[in-house]
């Protein structure tokens, strides 16, 4: 068998292994992808708005708020910006990949599903990464908010431990729910198409 025959045989095998996606199936893919892109944009700008609102609230001129209180909250917010920037850089790569989709083969669709699965893990990690910030915020509030009767050490420990436990559990559930509502159902539509292609 000469080289040309070998190339033709190889190309035939690859074509058989990676069936083409029809125009109708491409349209089915584009609809959920557009919904995902729209939700990603909404989430990005909402996060930017919340952070700007947070900085504005911290530095509203309140005479009784000590400088240390404002400074610690500002450092906390800047730390959140760094963490959020890391995760959004990952999400932005996915956004770029699905903004100009070249969904022509079964393999490209499988690769897209792998990216969605990876970003789901990033998403849950993103939500859970806010737990330390929640605990730090509780510490700052406990330390700086004046009270008629100071909290005992036991109460402080209970507040912090319960904040950690509730925060972990609550943010994990919120992350799963949020992902399912804004992304999961659209990813499922693409996965159903992948299963449909497998049967062919």
Helices and strands as residue ranges (DSSP letters): H 3-17, H 23-58, H 67-99, H 106-128, H 131-144, H 153-179, I 180-184, H 185-198
